[in-house]
């Protein structure tokens, strides 16, 4: 059964997922990944070789929904310490104020609510694997501390003075080009090179057309098994509709589409195109106006930095035709930061809606 990488929503103090020796999850192998396409098999073979390197840092690069956590688990289970814990944490799901404590731990009294010592995820992973998803969201203040941990294999708990040796392998993942963040100055270049020792590029579903029907039938089997029902087939028009879609949400989007189609098809023996309800990317304004430029005027009475930020964000959004991802790259900030700046502000130009 294919377990797709999980996402997360920021909460007060999320609980990291510990599996393997602690959680007792069933072992996973690359043979369980569905697909026969050359790009996928190449990525799997690279990951197999990577798994043999005990402590070497790994960087998984792939779009949202391509299965980065699946590859991380495969690397963990294919390594020498597969019986040790696999600890997964989403760097974007934990508030910046808590992330340092989660990763490195803290001593009692390190801050107001630190009533007892807390072991960080790097300690809890033991000699297993720490999977850092959405690594590009790691706050700048934590980047040098992670770099030191990777280079010296030692950490210091927040509020502590004792050096603690760490034995875990770090597998990091990102769905953006970290090189762009390095160029923009939001991600340390030395940390990028330290993470990018062994790199696995996971192909998007649109580059794996041979795998589309295999995955669709696999998910039909999963849904039937979960619901205790007979497995449905795919009508010819449904196969055509699946092939014509670009799948911006990749394998995760396909699974959701198939699960929804099974419900909507009722008692029919096969899924038809009408049942798929594939969501296309839509745009309130399809193309930006030609030659759009803008200036930010500062009056004699002055203007706050927050106001300047908002104007710069809005003007950049105009230049990109409402595409927030491109606007964020041009501004040298992350998309969540752009969203924060634009919060409660009516856009000057229509925004491109992107499937997630």
C-alpha positions in Angstrom: 0.0 0.0 0.0 1.4 3.4 -1.0 1.6 5.8 1.9 1.8 9.3 0.5 3.8 12.0 2.2 1.8 13.7 4.8 1.2 17.5 5.1 0.6 19.5 8.2 -1.2 22.5 9.5 0.5 24.7 12.1 -0.7 23.9 15.6 0.4 24.9 19.1 2.7 22.0 19.7 2.5 19.3 17.0 3.6 15.8 17.9 6.2 14.4 15.5 5.6 11.0 14.1 8.0 8.3 15.4 7.9 4.9 13.7 10.2 1.9 13.4 11.5 0.7 16.7 9.3 3.1 18.6 6.1 3.0 16.6 6.3 -0.6 15.4 5.2 0.3 11.8 5.5 -2.4 9.2 8.8 -2.4 7.3 8.6 -0.6 3.9 10.6 -1.4 0.8 11.0 0.3 -2.6 9.2 -2.7 -4.2 6.0 -1.3 -2.7 6.2 1.8 -4.8 3.9 1.6 -7.8 5.3 2.4 -11.2 7.4 1.2 -14.1 8.4 4.5 -15.8 12.1 5.1 -16.4 12.2 8.4 -14.4 10.7 6.7 -11.3 12.9 3.6 -11.6 16.0 5.8 -11.9 15.0 7.7 -8.7 14.4 4.5 -6.9 17.7 3.0 -7.9 19.5 6.2 -6.7 17.6 6.0 -3.4 18.7 2.4 -3.0 22.3 3.3 -3.4 21.8 6.3 -1.0 20.3 3.9 1.6 23.6 2.1 2.0 25.4 5.2 3.1 24.8 5.1 6.9 25.2 8.8 8.0 25.5 10.7 4.7 22.9 13.5 4.5 20.2 13.0 1.8 18.2 15.7 0.0 14.9 14.7 -1.7 13.6 17.1 -4.3 10.1 16.8 -5.7 6.9 18.6 -6.2 4.0 18.4 -3.7 2.4 15.0 -3.7 5.2 13.1 -5.4 5.8 10.9 -2.4 9.0 12.3 -0.8 8.2 10.8 2.6 7.6 7.5 0.9 11.2 7.7 -0.5 12.5 8.8 2.9 11.0 5.7 4.5 12.4 3.5 1.8 15.9 4.9 2.4 15.5 4.4 6.2 14.2 0.8 5.8 16.9 0.0 3.2 19.7 1.1 5.5 21.7 -0.8 8.1 19.7 0.8 11.0 16.2 0.1 9.7 15.1 -1.2 13.2 15.9 2.2 14.7 13.3 5.0 14.8 12.1 6.9 11.8 11.2 10.4 13.0 9.3 12.7 10.6 8.7 16.4 11.1 7.3 19.1 8.8 9.4 22.3 9.3 6.4 24.4 8.0 4.0 22.9 10.5 5.8 23.9 13.7 5.8 27.6 14.8 9.2 29.1 14.5 9.2 29.8 18.3 8.9 26.0 19.0 11.0 24.5 16.2 14.4 24.9 17.9 13.1 23.1 21.0 11.5 20.4 18.9 14.7 19.7 17.0 17.4 20.2 19.6 15.5 19.8 22.9 15.7 22.1 25.9 16.7 22.0 29.6 14.4 22.8 32.5 14.1 26.5 32.9 15.3 27.3 29.4 12.2 29.5 28.9 9.1 30.3 30.8 7.1 27.1 30.1 10.1 24.7 30.1 9.3 23.0 33.4 11.3 19.8 32.6 14.1 18.6 30.3 12.9 17.7 26.8 14.8 15.5 24.4 14.9 16.9 20.9 14.0 15.0 17.7 17.7 14.5 16.9 18.1 12.6 20.1 14.9 10.7 19.8 15.9 9.4 16.4 18.8 7.6 17.9 20.8 5.9 15.2 17.8 5.9 12.9 16.5 8.6 10.5 15.3 12.2 11.1 13.2 13.3 8.1 12.9 17.0 7.8 10.1 17.8 5.3 9.7 21.2 3.7 13.3 22.1 4.7 13.1 25.4 2.8 10.9 26.7 5.6 13.6 26.3 8.2 14.0 29.7 9.9 17.3 31.6 9.1 18.2 31.7 12.8 18.1 27.9 13.1 20.1 27.2 9.9 23.6 27.7 11.4 22.7 25.5 14.3 21.6 22.7 12.0 24.7 23.2 9.9 26.9 22.7 13.0 24.9 19.6 14.0 25.5 18.1 10.5 29.2 18.9 10.4 30.2 18.1 14.0 27.5 15.5 14.8 26.9 17.2 18.1 24.1 19.4 19.5 23.4 21.4 22.6 19.9 21.6 24.1 18.3 25.0 24.4 19.4 26.5 27.7 22.1 23.8 28.1 25.9 23.7 28.0 26.5 20.0 27.5 27.5 18.7 24.0 25.4 15.7 23.0 26.5 13.4 20.2 23.9 12.5 17.6 23.9 9.4 15.5 20.9 9.8 13.2 20.9 10.2 9.5 19.3 13.4 8.2 17.0 13.1 5.2 15.7 16.5 4.1 13.0 17.2 1.5 11.8 20.2 -0.4 9.2 21.0 -3.1 11.0 24.1 -4.3 14.4 24.9 -5.8 16.4 25.7 -2.7 19.0 27.2 -5.1 16.6 30.1 -5.6 16.3 30.6 -1.9 20.1 30.6 -1.7 20.3 33.2 -4.4 17.7 35.3 -2.7 19.6 35.1 0.6 16.9 33.3 2.6 18.7 30.0 2.8 22.4 29.6 3.8 24.6 28.4 0.9 26.8 26.3 3.1 23.8 24.5 4.6 22.5 23.8 1.1 25.7 22.2 0.1 25.8 20.2 3.3 22.3 18.9 2.7 22.9 18.3 -1.0 25.5 15.6 -0.6 23.3 12.8 -1.9 20.3 14.1 -3.9 17.3 12.2 -5.2 15.1 14.0 -7.7 11.5 12.5 -7.6 9.7 12.9 -10.9 6.2 14.5 -11.1 3.3 12.4 -12.3 3.1 14.2 -15.6 6.5 12.8 -16.4 5.4 9.3 -15.6 2.5 8.7 -18.1 3.2 4.9 -18.1 2.4 4.8 -14.3 -0.9 6.7 -14.4 -3.3 3.7 -15.0 -1.2 1.5 -12.7 -1.6 4.0 -9.9 -5.3 4.5 -10.7 -6.0 0.8 -10.4 -3.9 0.5 -7.3 -6.0 3.2 -5.6 -9.2 1.6 -6.8 -8.0 -1.6 -5.0 -7.2 0.4 -1.9 -10.5 2.1 -1.8 -12.4 -1.2 -2.4 -10.4 -2.9 0.4 -11.0 0.0 2.8 -14.8 0.0 2.1 -15.2 -3.8 1.9 -16.6 -3.4 -1.6 -16.0 -4.9 -5.0 -13.2 -3.2 -7.0 -14.4 -0.9 -9.8 -12.9 -0.6 -13.2 -12.0 2.4 -15.4 -14.2 3.2 -18.4 -12.3 4.2 -21.6 -13.5 7.9 -21.3 -12.2 8.0 -17.7 -8.7 6.7 -18.9 -8.7 9.5 -21.6 -9.6 12.1 -19.0 -6.8 10.9 -16.6 -4.3 11.0 -19.4 -5.2 14.6 -20.5 -4.9 16.1 -17.0 -1.5 17.6 -16.0 -1.8 16.5 -12.3 -0.3 19.5 -10.5 -1.0 17.8 -7.2 0.7 14.6 -8.5 0.1 11.2 -6.9 -1.8 12.7 -3.9 -4.2 14.5 -6.2 -4.8 11.3 -8.3 -5.6 9.3 -5.1 -8.1 11.9 -4.0 -9.7 12.0 -7.5 -10.1 8.2 -7.5 -11.5 8.0 -4.0 -14.1 10.7 -4.8 -15.0 9.0 -8.1 -15.7 5.7 -6.3 -18.2 7.4 -4.1 -19.9 9.4 -6.9 -20.1 6.3 -9.2 -22.5 4.6 -6.7 -23.4 1.1 -7.8 -21.9 1.4 -11.3 -19.2 -1.2 -12.0 -16.8 1.3 -13.6 -15.6 4.8 -13.1 -16.6 7.2 -16.0 -15.1 10.5 -16.9 -18.1 12.3 -15.4 -17.3 10.8 -12.0 -13.7 12.1 -11.9 -14.4 15.8 -11.3 -10.8 16.7 -12.0 -10.1 20.2 -10.8 -8.3 22.3 -13.3 -6.2 25.3 -12.4 -8.3 28.4 -12.8 -7.4 32.0 -13.0 -9.6 35.0 -12.4 -7.3 36.9 -14.7 -5.5 34.7 -17.2 -2.7 37.0 -18.3 -1.0 40.0 -16.7 -1.3 43.4 -18.5 1.7 44.1 -20.8 4.4 46.5 -19.5 3.1 46.7 -16.0 5.5 48.6 -13.7 5.0 50.3 -10.4 6.7 52.6 -7.9 6.3 53.0 -4.2 6.0 56.6 -3.2 7.0 57.8 0.3 5.3 61.0 1.4 7.0 63.7 3.5 5.0 62.5 6.5 6.7 59.1 6.1 5.3 55.6 5.6 5.7 52.5 7.8 7.8 49.5 6.8 4.7 47.3 6.9 3.0 49.6 4.4 6.0 49.5 2.1 6.1 45.8 2.3 2.4 45.5 1.4 2.8 47.8 -1.6 5.8 46.0 -2.9 4.0 42.7 -2.5 0.9 44.0 -4.4 2.9 45.5 -7.2 4.9 42.3 -7.6 1.7 40.3 -7.7 0.6 42.6 -10.6 3.8 42.0 -12.5 3.4 38.2 -12.2 -0.3 38.2 -13.2 -1.4 37.2 -9.8 0.9 34.2 -9.5 1.9 34.1 -5.8 4.6 31.5 -6.2 6.4 33.6 -8.8 5.8 36.8 -6.9 7.4 35.2 -3.8 10.5 34.2 -5.8 10.9 37.6 -7.2 10.7 39.2 -3.8 13.1 36.6 -2.3 10.7 35.5 0.3 8.7 32.3 1.0 5.1 32.0 -0.2 3.8 31.8 3.5 5.6 35.1 4.2 4.0 36.7 1.1 0.6 35.4 2.3 1.2 37.0 5.7 2.1 40.3 4.1 -1.0 40.3 1.9 -3.4 39.1 4.7 -6.6 41.2 4.9 -5.4 43.2 1.8 -7.6 43.3 -1.3 -5.3 42.4 -4.3 -4.8 45.1 -6.9 -4.8 42.4 -9.6 -6.5 39.0 -9.9 -4.6 36.1 -8.4 -3.8 32.8 -10.1 -5.3 30.0 -8.1 -3.0 27.0 -7.9 -4.0 23.4 -6.9 -2.2 22.2 -3.8 
